[in-house]
């Protein structure tokens, strides 16, 4: 099962200083551990929302809002995509991550899989097409 883990950050502290060298070294050691376990598919930290944009479609009208998003109480600060056997396994890795970080809160969300849909909603042909897309996205990621 694929699970997306998102580190949540208080919006008021989002503009804090970047991670220290020591934290980056601890994170590197942890990422190596998760990679060796074959669990981590992707991970990245996100720049502050002041560097981002929100795009909204409502009533046929597109609105683009520049960050920072001060109306938010919490924002996603980083993410990790896990390939695990269970939610319990994702929780174990997330606890390890938070121990490395020293504090924080993460939200874990399972990702839809083709098997989550009945064949009348998501046909085998659609599932095959999606699998081909995933393989193409994986190839693009490895080229970066």
Secondary structure as UniProt FT lines:
FT   STRAND          2..10
FT   HELIX           11..13
FT   TURN            14..15
FT   HELIX           21..36
FT   TURN            37..38
FT   STRAND          40..45
FT   HELIX           49..51
FT   STRAND          53..58
FT   TURN            59..60
FT   STRAND          61..66
FT   TURN            70..71
FT   STRAND          74..83
FT   HELIX           87..101
FT   STRAND          105..110
FT   HELIX           114..116
FT   TURN            119..121
FT   HELIX           124..143
//
